[in-house]
Amino acid sequence: MADVQKPSAPSVGPVSASQGSGGSSGSNAGTVGAGTATSPSDLEQAGKSGPLHTPHGDTTIEETVVQKLAGMATREVPGVFAMGNAARRAFSSMTERIPGSQTNVSNGVSVEKGERQAAIDVSIVVEYGFSIVEVSQGIRRNVIRSVENATGLEVLEVNVNVTDVHLPDDSSDDDQDSAKKPSGRLE
């Protein structure tokens, strides 16, 4: 996803605050040379203003940072049992068994990030008995608050994909499942 770019005004005169935000306020819309000339580089700098782009330097944020923040914020919501689809969860459970490995908190999260905006998709497994609508709304609130506060990026959307429902009889650990079930081979 790319940031929405507003067309830049021609460099014929000073840009007022209302012109810089995309509007054209009547009387000074066509003013020519009122003492200060606006160069194309001044307009580029004006377009890059924000908490991540300052006169003292720019801050860039990798997608993995946003993925981890969104993953942690999603896990905090009551009713979220696990994240990711079945194949991804199986792969993650195997890699977590490796000594020294870390839990992948960005599992089930994908991000499209521009310079100032981000869109986030999360895949979850909901615990039985919780309202999917309420869990989804909680995820959206928590992810937007967490990512916007930590990064300064504007979160445009948080899409929630519910891949499964965890039932009370389901084992919470794959190890317990494999210990209880026969291997399927005749001995």
N, C-alpha and C positions, 0 to 999 in steps of 0.2 A: 504494500500500500504506500502511496506517496502522499506527502502533505498537499493540501489544497493550496495552490498558488494563485494569488490574486494578481491580475495584470498590473504591471507597474505604470505609474503615471509618466507622461513625457517630461523630460527634464527642461522645462521652460520657465520654472520659477520655484519659489519655495512651496513645500508641501505642508499644508496645514494638518492638524491632528485629525480632522474629519476626513480629509482626502486620503491620508495614510491608512485609514481603516476601510477604504473601499468606497466611501461616499463622496459626493461632490457637493459641497455646500455652496450654493448659488453665487454669491458675489465674488469670491476669489478663485473660482474654478478655472478661469482663464488668465489669471494674472501673469504678467511677464516681468521678470527681473525686478523684484522689489528690494534689491540690495544684496541678496545672497543667492548664488547660483547653486543648484542641486545637481551634482554629478551622478552618473550611473552607479559609482561605487558607494555614494551616500545612500542611494535608494536600496542597494543590496544590503548594506548594514542595517538599515531601518527594517527590512524584511526579516532579518535574523535576530531581532531583539527578543528577549525572553529570559527566563531563569537559567537556561542552558547556554545562551549566547550573550556574553557581556562584553563591554569595551576592553576588559582585562583578559579575555580569553574565552574559548569555547569548551563545553563539556560534552563528551559523547558517551552514550550508554549503549552497550551491546545488548542484543536480543536475549542472550542467556541471563542477563541480570533481571530483565523484565519477566522472563519465564520463571525464575526462582522466586521472585517476589509474589507473582501471581499464584504459583504452586503453594507457597506457604500460606497465603491468604485464603486459598480455597480449602486447604486442610483444616483451617481453624473453624470452619462453618459446621455446626451440628448437623448430623445427617449424612455427611460425606464419609463413606466407608473406605473408599480407595479411589485412586486416580488412574486414568489410562484405560485402554481396551485390554481384553484378556491376554493377547499375545504380548503386549508391552509389560503387563503386570508379571507375567511368567518370566520374561527376560530379566526384569528388575529383581525379582525374588532370587534368581540364580546368581546375578552379579553381586547382590548384597551378601551372599555366603562367602565371597572371596575375602580372606583376611586383609584388613586395611582399606577395604572399599568403603565408599560413603553412600548414604541413601541419596537417590536421585530425586530431589524435591521438584524438579521441573518435569517429571513424568506426567504425561497427559496434558501438557500445556504447549500450545503453539502461539507464536506472536508474529505479527506483522508490524514493523516499527519504522516510522519516518523520523525526521529531525525533531518534530514537536508533538507527534501523535502516535498512538498505538492502538491496535485491535488485537484482542486476545480471545483464543478458543481454549476451553477446558473440557476434558472428557472425564466423567466421574462415574462411580458406582454409588448409588444411594442406599442407605440402610432402610430395610423394610419398616414401615410405620411412619416414616417422615413424608411430608408433602413435597413432591418434586418441585412444585411451583414455589413454595417457601424456601426450599434449599437453593434453588436457582437464583431467586431474588437476593438471598443472603450472600451467595457467592459474588453476584454482580456488585453489591454494595461494598463488600469487603475488598475485593480485588481492585475496584476503582479507587477506593480510599487509599489502600496500601500503595499501589503503583503511582498514583498522582502525588501523594505526599512524599514518597521516597525519591522519585525521579524528576518531578516537574513536568512529565509528559502528560498530555491530555489523552485519556482513554476514551476512544470513540464508541467502542462496543465490547461487550464480554458475551460471547456465545457459549452456552453450556450444552454439552452433548452427554446425555445420560446413557451409558452403555449397558448397565445392568442394575439389578436390585439385589442386595445382599439379604438373604433370608435368614431367620434365626437358626434354622437347622444347619445352614452351611457352615463348614469349618472355617475358622478365621485364619488358619494357617495351612498352607499346602503340605507341610511336613506331617501334620496330624492326619491329613487325608491319605497320604501314601502309606502311613503306618497302619491305618485301619483297614484299608481296602486290599484285597488280594491282588497280586501282580497280574493275574489274568493268564498266567502260564500254568500248565499242568506239571506237577512234579512227581 
